[in-house]
Amino acid sequence: MHLVDVLARDSFTASFEFFPPKNEASWDLFFSTIKDFGKLRPSFVSVTYGAGGSTRQFTHDLVVRIGKDTGLDAMPHLTCVNHSANDIDQILLRYAEAGVSNILALRGDLPNGTSTLASDYSYATDLVRAVRSFAQSGRHPDLRGFGIAVAGYPEGHPQTPNTLLQMDHLKAKCDAGADLIISQLFFDNHAFYDWRERCELAGIKTPILAGIMPITSVTGLKRMAELAGGTKFPAALLRAVRRAQDDADAVSRVGIHWATEQCRDLLDHGVRGIHFYTLNRSDATRKIYENLGVSSTDALRQ
Ligand SMILES: Cc1cc2nc3c(=O)[nH]c(=O)nc-3n(C[C@H](O)[C@H](O)[C@H](O)COP(=O)(O)OP(=O)(O)OC[C@H]3O[C@@H](n4cnc5c(N)ncnc54)[C@H](O)[C@@H]3O)c2cc1C
């Protein structure tokens, strides 16, 4: 379903982000887990796209299979680094032919050790324009073309320390045709609320989803700090994790509790939707729903 229709249908959206399992043996496990996610009745799910070459095809295959096997609406992420304009056109064509409705358009990061851009598009804005102009070619079954989501950074993107300039860049993505902004993960809701207000001040009217990732282990926390550069870890959260660090289950409980409180507060502040970075594990997301006292997203809309 086109993102515009999803947003019209759901006053609050919950979405779950997955990554393609690395090898085919893990696919069966993934498809048994996804049943648990399905019970939570998300508005849509999304599948990440690897910056390196090897797993890129898996994104397409997983998106198509999720649609076929589960009926969930799956949105592929697509990055433009290391892709020519023709590559992008061919990828979009395959998605259009498979009936995929939406794309999360990203620049992506260069794989480690790569120093030059072998890409026709420099920024996500260029990709958004390419996806929009694909619609004009009439090759998508929906005359509107793909629904388009883009990424936003409540605590800033590490490559552009000038936050005013960064807001201009986000606005440019929206003006180029984005239907939805999905935020980078954050642990301090005030940072999100302030950014949301700054988006409003900049004249951005595109709906914004809050990105939430529960910490489930100390290793996971360190990996998050690496992947989401610039994200701040509040001292209270670090203290709580440190107190629990000798007990893996306790660390996970602390992380899930923190994420639950974030979600409760976001709901109280009328957030348009929450995007859960699930790491393909349903337990943490399920527990957050449980802690919120609901069995599915339907109840979060009341
Ligand atoms: C929800 C979400 C999902 C993600 N999924 C993936 C994924 O599946 N695969 C993956 O590899 N990565 C993913 N990422 C990470 C993302 O690719 C990186 O953060 C990347 O560095 C930036 O991508 P972007 O689309 O935000 O880029 P852009 O919007 O292009 O911004 C990148 C940087 O360039 C600056 N900039 C933008 N336009 C201009 C301009 N015209 N002139 C000068 N500077 C400019 C911006 O301010 C920013 O600092 C995801 C991030 C988020 C938040």
The ligand as a Gaussian input file, in Angstrom:
#p B3LYP/6-31G(d) Opt

LIG

0 1
 C       15.764000       5.142000       9.150000
 C       17.152000       4.878000       8.625000
 C       17.385000       3.755000       7.849000
 C       18.664000       3.509000       7.311000
 N       18.858000       2.395000       6.551000
 C       20.066000       2.163000       5.981000
 C       20.274000       1.042000       5.125000
 O       19.371000       0.222000       4.907000
 N       21.490000       0.876000       4.560000
 C       22.519000       1.766000       4.780000
 O       23.607000       1.582000       4.217000
 N       22.358000       2.832000       5.597000
 C       21.161000       3.062000       6.199000
 N       20.979000       4.156000       7.011000
 C       22.126000       5.040000       7.291000
 C       22.311000       6.138000       6.235000
 O       22.546000       5.581000       4.971000
 C       23.493000       6.995000       6.651000
 O       23.197000       7.706000       7.836000
 C       24.051000       7.938000       5.611000
 O       25.272000       8.491000       6.104000
 C       23.160000       9.113000       5.261000
 O       22.095000       8.749000       4.503000
 P       20.947000       9.818000       4.195000
 O       19.987000       9.179000       3.301000
 O       20.469000      10.444000       5.433000
 O       21.822000      10.894000       3.352000
 P       21.618000      12.396000       2.969000
 O       20.271000      12.903000       3.275000
 O       22.122000      12.526000       1.571000
 O       22.623000      13.139000       3.970000
 C       23.968000      12.694000       4.140000
 C       24.819000      13.863000       4.648000
 O       25.014000      14.783000       3.591000
 C       24.506000      16.068000       3.930000
 N       23.899000      16.626000       2.703000
 C       22.702000      16.299000       2.160000
 N       22.487000      17.007000       1.030000
 C       23.593000      17.789000       0.845000
 C       23.986000      18.727000      -0.148000
 N       23.204000      19.023000      -1.180000
 N       25.206000      19.322000      -0.020000
 C       26.026000      19.042000       1.031000
 N       25.697000      18.149000       2.005000
 C       24.509000      17.524000       1.912000
 C       23.495000      15.806000       5.051000
 O       23.324000      16.939000       5.881000
 C       24.146000      14.645000       5.774000
 O       25.167000      15.083000       6.630000
 C       19.729000       4.413000       7.579000
 C       19.494000       5.546000       8.397000
 C       18.229000       5.777000       8.919000
 C       18.003000       6.980000       9.792000

